Structures are given as structure tokens and as C-alpha cells.
Amino acid sequence: MILYAEHWSFNPVVFILPPWQEIYKTDEERKQDWNEVMLTHTTILKTYQSYGYQIVEVPKVDVKSRVDFVLKFIRENNS
């Protein structure tokens, strides 16, 4: 069986926005309780790591600062 993730990878860097309990709310689209959120996050991290991706955690700050963080990382690491 071919595992596509082993043969066709994306950029080796993955930006992860960690769960942020202080701002997390459930609604019609976001139905997971907090324990399920944490389990999903852990599973995603382990999966990316198992395929050799570099995980970059985006800090828990306002949206503009998150954008600035990602853009700065890209500029500094794609020279």
C-alpha cells in the first residue's frame, strides 16, 4: 500500500497553532470538548513528526502578531 505522505510531502515546515483554552468555544462548527481538542492536537503533532516535518509553534498572541511571526520565520528561513 502506498502512503502518499511518505512519497509526496509538502514544505518540510509545518506551522501549528496550539490549542488556546482561554479563547476556545464550541459552536455549530467546532463541537469538540477540550479533552478531544487536546487529543486531536497531540495526534496531529505526532503524525507530522512521524513524517519528518519540522514543527513551528505559532505563539498565542493577537492575530497581527501571529502573522508577523509566520512571515518573519519564512523570511529568515528561505534565504
N, C-alpha and C positions, 0 to 999 in steps of 0.2 A: 504494500500500500504506500502510495506517495503522500508524504506530508508536505503540503505546499509551504508551510512556514520554514521548513528545513531547506528548501530549494529556491524560493523566491522571497527574499527578505526585502524590507524597506530600508530606509535610512537606519543606521545602527544605533541611533539615539532616539529614545522614547521619552517624551515629557509626560510626567504623571502629576496630576493634581490630586493630592491626598484627600481623603475624607475630612471634612471640617464640621465637627459636631455642632459647634456654636451657630452655624448658619444652615444646617441641614433641616429640611422639612419634607414631609411626604405630601404628595398631591396625586392628581389623576395619572400623571406620567411617572412619577417617582414613588413607587409603592414599597420599596424595601425598608424594613426596620433597620435600626442602627447596627445590630449584630450581623445582619445579612450584608449591609454595606461594607463592613469591615472584612467579612469573609470574601466578598467579591473583590475588594481591593487587594487583599493578600493573594488571591488566586491569579489575578491579573499580573501582579508583580512577579510571582514565581514563574508564570508562563513566559513572560518576556525574558526574564533572566535565563530560563532554561534554553532559550533560543539564541542566547548570547548578546542580547540588546543591552546597551548602556542606559540605565535608568537615571533620569534627571528629575528630581522632585521640585516642582514649582512651589515657591513659598506661599503660605497662607496670608496673603496681603490683598489690597484692593486690586481691581481688575487692571487698571493702568500699570501698576507696579508689576503685575504678573506678565503683562505684555512686554514691558521693558526688560524683565528678567529673561524671557524667552528670546527676544531679539538680540539682546546683549550676548547671550550664550551662543547663538547662531553666528553672530559677527566674529566673536573671539575664537570660535572653533572651526570656522570654514575659510580660514585664510590660506 
